[in-house]
């Protein structure tokens, strides 16, 4: 039997979920293949509190018995620069890799590619000939440097050229693959509807198209009467926007299915080309005018004008809705089941019923000899020993709960061969973690492809296992008696923490920043690490105070603190020194990332200024200097960064004269 590992960045994102479902659909029971999928996020994932812990799934999928690795690479590129992604994936290149939608810079790689050139050509032709459009605008995500963002922008420009239409850079709105960012950028570019000279917008994805449509509608423009809009992806939301969204279907599930077929052929010894193209096709709905506004049948049309089936709305819709309602009931049942404290024995003895209710064909739980701890800035390395504590198949416990368990080395295989080998089909592996603590992992075999819902189930189950583990340990080690002392210690720590926080912005105040930054620089110097020190100053705070009052000025300072906290990594140290001055210490950061940080700050200033209801868009100037193990004096570094900041301010002032 062959074993394939499937890396998915996030199983709750519609794109990744649809690709995964397409892959799973290919591996029917007649194929002698075990597909083990996992949500991995990425090392040091900056969002959420402990989402970075999911990278343990990738470490588990390094197991020696894995024959081939599949990666939904395009989803990773939304969050990770290509060079960093290459670094993360390098340890997995000993096995053949099949990548979805992205060519990876390794030798033993095959990949699918969505060919969007023909689809963009057809969309432009359609808008010109069928709707009389002459002046086109584009919502681009090329600034993300993702292959998809760059390819779609290039295809758009190629289509304009083919149809003798002028490409006007002024009609390009550059942003992210995010609805809210597109909405804000469109509102920022056009103050009134009279400024909008474009009669058709094409977007890099459906989310951007939706954000653009909302912004234009709020200006008083009618879609499609005044402006036609076309997205890309044909997500479920495209059928339910008002008006329904014309778009390009890149056949996401089909890409997953094709990638799975490639993987299977490789394992069977077939020689296939490095690239396999999947062709995208336009889907026309109300937002371009092909379907009337009063048509409530969720109609869609193809390039030939023929009505086609809307695969979001079909005969299965009511059944799927009913099943979703059952899933919600299942979640409530799980919450009720886990409401009280359980020992591991009590919990594991109830897992059979839970597994059956969740429609898992099998469930296995393996715990490490001792929990391991990982902080966000640390690399995750799983232990050499795990112990299978319980294994459930159907309605019986094949391996009943055993406190000792059956030893297995997860670097070689995730389960003892006797219980792992006979099973084929699709499996999900999920690390068991709570906070910074990893306890082990569980493996389930679902009976359907509702992977997003299974992900929710597993999150509830791993929380229950973590709680049961800690509760059991508390009983056996008599930790309950020391809880009062721990509470006093926690209160003291919280008090010290509060004294270090700036009341207005909730980032570190000068005292807190200086203490934490000096400690970080000493640690970095000791470990031979380098990094960057930033000095930041808001632009025009005095003018904001004079024009709008100090209340708006305070809100501007709060918003800028939020921007900096989000723009930098969670491991970086951000503090407000005084007034509108901030400082940041970032260990490990190099000059190569400065441009990306500036872009990120600019985008966040747009979004957060809008969210805060500010009457203007904030901006900030940055001065930065590198530090090294030999040059790590905080006062000197801040002084030099301040000088650089002054130089940047001078350049800005000169450009405005």
Secondary structure, 3 states (H helix, E strand, C coil): CEEEEEEECCCCCHHHHHHHHHHHHHCCCCCCEEEEEEECCCCCCCCCCCHHHHHHHHHHCCCCCCCEEEECHHHHHCCCCHHHHHHHHHHHCCCEEEEECCCCCCCCEEEEEEECHHHHHHHHHHHHHHHCCCCEEEEECHHHCCHHHHHHHHHHHHHHHHCCCCCCHHHEEECCCCHHHHHHHHHHHCCCHHHCCCCEEEECCHHHHHHHHHHHHHHCCCCCCCCEEECCCCCHHHHCCCCCCEEEECCHHHHHHHHHHHHHHHHCCCCCCCEEEEECEEEECHHHCCCCCCCCCCCEECCCCCEECCCCCCCCHHHHHHHHHHHHHHHHHHHHHCCCCCCHHHHHHHHHHHHHHCCEEEEEEEEEEEEEECCCCCCCCCCCCEEEEEEEECCEEEECCCCCCEEECCCCCCCCHHHHCCCCEEEEEEEEEECCEEEEEEEEEECCCCHHHHHHHHHHHHHHHHHHHHHHHHHHHCHHHHHHHHHHHHHHHHHHHHHCECCCCCCECHHHHHHHHHHHHHHHHHCCCCEEEEEEEECCHHHHHHHHCHHHHHHHHHHHHHHHHHHCCCCCEEEEEECCEEEEEEECCCHHHHHHHHHHHHHHHHHHHHHHCCCCCCCEEEEEEEEECCECCHHHHHHHHHHHHHHHHHHHHHHHC
